Amino acid sequence: MMMIEGILSVLEGEAPRTIEQKLVSYLSMEERRKFFKENNSDKGEGELVEEA
């Protein structure tokens, strides 16, 4: 499902940041932490916010 969402988003011409946010929502909390840790070049944007 994640791949289909990404492909459809690209075909619809969505912005890369929007696509990234959509696809990250499919990841587990641990995978999100790892993703944001590895991609911290955003300088504060897209930080992981945990819900209570």
N, CA, C and O of each residue as an XYZ file, in Angstrom:
208
protein
N       0.820     -1.194      0.000
C       0.000      0.000      0.000
C       0.865      1.260      0.000
O       0.538      2.257     -0.643
N       1.976      1.191      0.735
C       2.870      2.336      0.805
C       3.420      2.708     -0.572
O       3.490      3.885     -0.926
N       3.805      1.697     -1.340
C       4.343      1.961     -2.667
C       3.283      2.574     -3.579
O       3.572      3.498     -4.340
N       2.077      2.068     -3.503
C       0.988      2.595     -4.338
C       0.735      4.061     -3.992
O       0.573      4.899     -4.879
N       0.702      4.357     -2.696
C       0.494      5.744     -2.253
C       1.584      6.659     -2.809
O       1.295      7.761     -3.277
N       2.834      6.204     -2.758
C       3.943      6.998     -3.283
C       3.838      7.214     -4.780
O       4.030      8.327     -5.271
N       3.539      6.167     -5.492
C       3.425      6.266     -6.954
C       2.290      7.197     -7.348
O       2.461      8.058     -8.211
N       1.124      7.027     -6.714
C      -0.008      7.899     -7.031
C       0.293      9.354     -6.706
O      -0.113     10.251     -7.445
N       0.993      9.592     -5.618
C       1.340     10.958     -5.232
C       2.263     11.605     -6.262
O       2.101     12.776     -6.608
N       3.234     10.827     -6.746
C       4.142     11.351     -7.771
C       3.366     11.656     -9.047
O       3.555     12.710     -9.655
N       2.494     10.738     -9.452
C       1.712     10.939    -10.672
C       0.783     12.149    -10.570
O       0.494     12.805    -11.571
N       0.316     12.438     -9.345
C      -0.553     13.594     -9.138
C       0.233     14.895     -9.039
O      -0.353     15.975     -8.965
N       1.562     14.791     -9.037
C       2.395     15.987     -9.017
C       2.545     16.631     -7.652
O       2.820     17.827     -7.555
N       2.368     15.851     -6.599
C       2.495     16.394     -5.246
C       3.949     16.744     -4.957
O       4.871     16.176     -5.542
N       4.128     17.684     -4.050
C       5.461     18.127     -3.663
C       6.204     16.995     -2.942
O       5.591     16.226     -2.202
N       7.508     16.895     -3.155
C       8.288     15.839     -2.501
C       8.135     15.814     -0.981
O       8.057     14.734     -0.396
N       8.092     16.968     -0.333
C       7.950     17.013      1.133
C       6.608     16.423      1.556
O       6.534     15.727      2.569
N       5.555     16.688      0.799
C       4.235     16.147      1.101
C       4.228     14.626      0.955
O       3.652     13.912      1.776
N       4.871     14.151     -0.089
C       4.957     12.708     -0.306
C       5.730     12.059      0.835
O       5.330     11.013      1.347
N       6.826     12.676      1.226
C       7.620     12.146      2.328
C       6.783     12.023      3.598
O       6.826     10.997      4.277
N       6.033     13.054      3.912
C       5.200     13.035      5.113
C       4.152     11.935      5.046
O       3.890     11.266      6.045
N       3.556     11.746      3.885
C       2.568     10.680      3.722
C       3.193      9.312      3.957
O       2.639      8.480      4.676
N       4.355      9.087      3.344
C       4.971      7.776      3.410
C       5.544      7.476      4.790
O       5.521      6.327      5.232
N       6.052      8.486      5.471
C       6.578      8.287      6.818
C       5.465      7.841      7.763
O       5.727      7.151      8.748
N       4.239      8.227      7.472
C       3.124      7.842      8.340
C       2.896      6.321      8.349
O       2.240      5.804      9.253
N       3.428      5.609      7.359
C       3.301      4.154      7.308
C       4.327      3.455      8.194
O       4.194      2.260      8.462
N       5.341      4.172      8.651
C       6.411      3.574      9.443
C       6.026      3.446     10.911
O       5.207      4.210     11.422
N       6.628      2.474     11.576
C       6.432      2.343     13.021
C       7.179      3.487     13.718
O       7.989      4.176     13.098
N       6.903      3.680     14.995
C       7.563      4.762     15.736
C       9.075      4.580     15.728
O       9.807      5.559     15.584
N       9.550      3.371     15.875
C      10.994      3.124     15.877
C      11.601      3.434     14.510
O      12.676      4.027     14.423
N      10.912      3.033     13.454
C      11.393      3.331     12.105
C      11.390      4.833     11.841
O      12.287      5.346     11.173
N      10.388      5.539     12.361
C      10.337      7.004     12.205
C      11.501      7.666     12.914
O      12.135      8.572     12.373
N      11.786      7.206     14.146
C      12.924      7.764     14.890
C      14.206      7.594     14.089
O      14.992      8.531     13.951
N      14.409      6.393     13.564
C      15.609      6.112     12.782
C      15.653      6.979     11.526
O      16.701      7.523     11.179
N      14.517      7.107     10.848
C      14.448      7.915      9.632
C      14.832      9.361      9.906
O      15.655      9.937      9.194
N      14.224      9.954     10.955
C      14.506     11.355     11.240
C      15.924     11.555     11.765
O      16.526     12.604     11.541
N      16.453     10.565     12.455
C      17.833     10.655     12.937
C      18.796     10.639     11.757
O      19.762     11.402     11.737
N      18.546      9.777     10.775
C      19.408      9.661      9.605
C      19.232     10.821      8.631
O      20.137     11.117      7.850
N      18.087     11.473      8.670
C      17.786     12.554      7.731
C      17.616     13.885      8.462
O      16.689     14.643      8.177
N      18.501     14.158      9.387
C      18.371     15.367     10.195
C      18.875     16.609      9.481
O      19.051     17.644     10.123
N      19.111     16.546      8.186
C      19.579     17.700      7.430
C      18.494     18.763      7.272
O      18.766     19.852      6.767
N      17.254     18.453      7.705
C      16.143     19.400      7.599
C      16.250     20.523      8.616
O      15.473     21.476      8.559
N      17.194     20.433      9.545
C      17.430     21.465     10.549
C      16.176     21.809     11.334
O      15.767     22.968     11.412
N      15.571     20.766     11.920
C      14.426     20.988     12.783
C      13.078     20.719     12.159
O      12.100     20.501     12.874
N      13.004     20.730     10.859
C      11.720     20.459     10.214
C      11.441     18.959     10.243
O      12.358     18.145     10.134
N      10.187     18.609     10.389
C       9.795     17.219     10.333
C      10.193     16.402     11.537
O      10.310     15.180     11.448
N      10.404     17.058     12.662
C      10.790     16.325     13.865
C       9.660     15.415     14.312
O       8.480     15.714     14.127
N      10.044     14.329     14.889
C       9.069     13.359     15.367
C       8.375     13.873     16.618
O       9.021     14.268     17.588
N       7.058     13.861     16.579
C       6.266     14.264     17.728
C       5.423     13.067     18.129
O       4.579     12.603     17.362
N       5.658     12.573     19.333
C       4.910     11.404     19.801
C       3.590     11.826     20.402
O       3.512     12.815     21.131
N       2.549     11.068     20.088
C       1.241     11.327     20.662
C       1.119     10.573     21.969
O       1.657      9.474     22.105
N       0.430     11.141     22.914
C       0.295     10.506     24.237
C      -0.606      9.317     24.203
O      -0.822      8.675     25.231
